[in-house]
Amino acid sequence: MKLLVVLAIVAACGDNARMVKSARDGAAVGTVELSWSNAHVVFGRLPLIVDAGAQGDFGDLTSGLRRLGAPVSSIRCAVITHAHADHAGTARALQLAGVKIIAGAGDVPRTWEGRHGPHNPTGWFARLLKHALPERYKPFVADVIVTDRYDLAPCGIDGEVLATPGHTPGSVVVLVARGKIALVGDLFRGGLVFTTSPAVHFYQDDRRAAHAQIRMLLARGVEWFVLGHGGPIKRSRVAAMFGD
Ligand SMILES: [Zn+2]
């Protein structure tokens, strides 16, 4: 009995993967919580990875994906929402495993160097936190570079990638479920305690531009925001925080 309890606790602690949206919401989406950030999988004709954690997260990412029913061997594409070290860290490893990497044009210099880039903190906590964050990752050359928009049909997904500069110059979002679900990387974040409360992200290269992108997505009718940190968060809470 004791052994069963211990095994259950170990299993619960080790379970970094869960479904966050179902087909009833328009598209099934799973999240794998990694050392610094979330990676996601969207289920379509083929699964699609969105974001790739930090360097060193590859084992946890692939095992989480497998438990959600999306082994890497079944995946054709991964979208990197931006080239920060906690989102692009295993892109090169995924590429070597045969996954096509899609990333924004404005972040190409960072991906080629494997460099997080300037932090531009939005508050005092972020100024402290930056010293703990990963800085480097294995450089990569994206297979698809998004300057404006990219249709995900070749990846087996009914959806698109939109260039949304702001958090970084090359930030992109993934829109699925006929535009009702947006996977937005770090346009904003969930609260540290209440993870479904929207908050200004710790770092923004261009905060005004990032917040304008949030309003653009609200105007397009996005119902659910799937985030790099915390979330998902429904439209009404995002509109209350960032809307006009
Ligand atoms: Zn970021």
Residues whose N, C-alpha, C, O or C-beta is under 5 A from the ligand:
A	BS01	ZN	H84 D186
